[in-house]
Amino acid sequence: MAKQEVIAMILAGGQGSRLGVLTELVAKPAVPFGSRYRIIDFPLSNCTNSGIEAVGVLTQYQPLELNSYIGNGHSWDLDRNNGGTYILPPYLSQVGNDWYKGTANAIYQNIPFIDSYEPKYVIILSGDHIYKMDYLKMVESHIRNGAEATIAVIEVPWEEASRFGIMNTDETGRIIEFEEKPDVPKSNLASMGIYCFSWDVLREALIKDEANPDSRNDFGANVIPGMIEAGYAVYTYAFEGYWKDVGTISSLWESNMDLLTDPSLINLRDLGWTIYSRNPQRPSHYFGPESNVDNIAITDGSEIFGECHSTIVSYNVVVEEGAVITDSILMPGSYIEAGAVLTRCIVGMDTRVERNVRATPDEADGLDLFVNDKLCKDGITVFAPNLVIKEGTKIVGNSMIGADHARKYPQYVEEVPHYSRMEVSL
Amino acid sequence: MITDAMGLILADNRRIQLGALTRPRAIAAMPFAGRFRIIDFTLSNMVNSGIKRVGVVALTKYKSLMDHMGTGAPWDLDRMRQGLYMIPPYINPITREPDRTDAQSVIDYVETGDQKYVVISSSDFVTNTSYKPLINAHIESRADMTVLYHEDGPIEGPPSMAIELDEGGCVRDLMVDFPRPASQKNAVGLIVISRDLLLQLLAEMMARGIADFSIVAILQNYKRLRVHAIELEAPLLRIHSVASYFDASMKVLDRDIRHMLFSVDRPIYTKAKNRAPCIVAPGSGIVKNVLASDGCAIMGHVENSILFRGCVIGRGARVTNSVLFQDVQISDGVVLDHVIIDKNSVVKMDGRLLGQPGFPIVIEKNAIV
């Protein structure tokens, strides 16, 4: 294969267990975001906009939907003769390779793939962040610093710093210490989980890490602290701009709402840095004769006959007349029947909410059978994909309704087969 | 099952022009229904019928058509074998005019295909239907060619192709552009014909010096050939004039027509533009009975209208009964009624453009009003 100076590897194999029922059947990077997108559209579009033409996507957990979404990479201009997107699942070999044990092990297992491009630099990305970033600027900073590893960092509010991996640097930006979730942070530079390595250095470090039986084979926990300790030139690259880890229900909801409250935060209308996505091949969206909409984002194939306020409407969504949706996210293919009232809800793909269902944070006489305070906070209620919420069901906030409830409470929830989803909604 | 037919789309038509709207583009490239062009329906119908080789015959001004079609990837026509073929006219090297006929380049395209039948479509109508039953009916009837018709009453004045049928369902009379036709039946620009017969007709046209290769020119052989006619049952939107374009656009606001035109089983494919989702801003006006597209930003009042991708409707603006093409900007306080505005045009602050039902005002591409 022809050489590529820079290649990117996207870690897309995580389960995203804090998203609960939303990632029961799909990997987190395939979760819909911001009306027209999936989360992985952001790193993939950043790659193509940065001029990176070889992208490996490491999958492991529930990869079917993610694989079919990415396809041959055409939607991101990544269907190329030289380079392009490669889906890289774990594989068996004669020496008995195994599942990806950790983020570093996932890259370790794909050393032959990376070697085939003879790259100078490898960029490691997460498949679950919403941001726009020119990765080549990071590579330039890596070269300028004479670094062997560069870690993208963002300033976080001091009071939140103890929730992140914090980088303590000298005045040149060289990292002298890395602290994972420190009680008393010495800096507010948080790691974004975006790394640039000189490939020869990383290759060696991965082989060493693999040989260490005590290692969890994780970049953040093992490889990077190990490199700092061993005296490698590890630098920060300060990123300014919008960046959000959408790993929890609250952060997923907030990040979606950011598109409405301040569209300039992550300007999706910037034609110079387009976020690409798979085209659902549906007609324009339609606002009915009695529709009442205000502060919404909406895309192809959706039809609004009822009321939507401060809501993200994805593609192929129907809101019938008399339904009232507020502060919510309607994922692709969801269908809201007449008289339903939803506030602070996330409705999963292809889920149908029947007539007069009510789900609001303080719903009087609402059922508390589905409350999941561990995953759902701030009154947000989540409906899994492929459900039918039965007519008239009332639900209190912080609920999470999944397929297992359909078995326990068939009077309120029914599960529908999801095989049609890819054809209809993708 | 393999469809043993190739497609041939006539992208332009000297008889059918829509004034300022077709000045910069072929009729096939006319924007339609918010995010499509007329040719998307023709191409998608062919592809959804199993046709894998499609030639597009252009006359002039085919730049926007070529931009749109590219390699044919949106219709899965970017193929190693077969796929999409652009057929521009051959230019005479001495006169610099399009050569004697449009036919030679068409002959070259048809001859190199190995399918037994050719589905020929004009670009003055929009529908969503499978051509497979039509092809099968053609094969079964053993007619020389089969044409689609629609029973949409007498069409007064040009352009029209009124037909009458004999008891065997074959065309016995064809009246082109006749002002007072009696027949309820009107041909739709869609013909199935065998490759060999088409080549023979094309060669004859060349020999007789007939310059215009068109649906009419082929149908006019009805006296000596058996032309079988089949009724189109799907909704049909004819686009023959600015007024009929406007009416056809407004019909897409009807839920039933829209759902039949954009069936889930037979998607209409188009080129992706990757615009951001449409935003209806906080405190916008009423937005009702509106088809809008990605990249739009709506701050004003919009009713009974169609917004193509990237339209901006300013605060306090009032847009009713109008069709706004891609990236049209309507400034604050503007009032529009019965207006068609072509791509990239801008209507400045507090402008007022009021057309009449049946006589929409047309603003041309890149205009500043």
Interface residues (C-beta under 8 A of the other chain):
Chain A: G34 S35 R36 H74 S75 L260 P263 L268 R269 T274 I275 Y276 S277 N279 Q281 R282 P283 S284 H285 Y286 F287 G288 P289 E290 S291 N292 V293 D294 N295 I296 A297 I298 T299 D300 G301 E303 S310 V424
Chain B: A33 G34 R35 F36 A73 P74 V252 L253 R255 R258 L261 F262 V264 P267 I268 Y269 T270 A272 N274 R275 A276 P277 C278 I279 V280 A281 P282 G283 S284 I286 V287 K288 N289 V290 L291 A292 S293 D294 G295 A297 I306 L307 F308
